[in-house]
Amino acid sequence: MSVYHALMFAISFATLALFILKVAEDLMERRK
């Protein structure tokens, strides 16, 4: 695995994690 591929994987993983966090936060707000 090259550094480029590792970097792309890390960026996509971080983006996905942020997206899930945002959705979870949105669900928590609606539940109130």
Secondary structure as GFF3:
##gff-version 3
##sequence-region A 1 32
A	DSSP	alpha_helix	3	31	.	.	.	ID=ss1
###
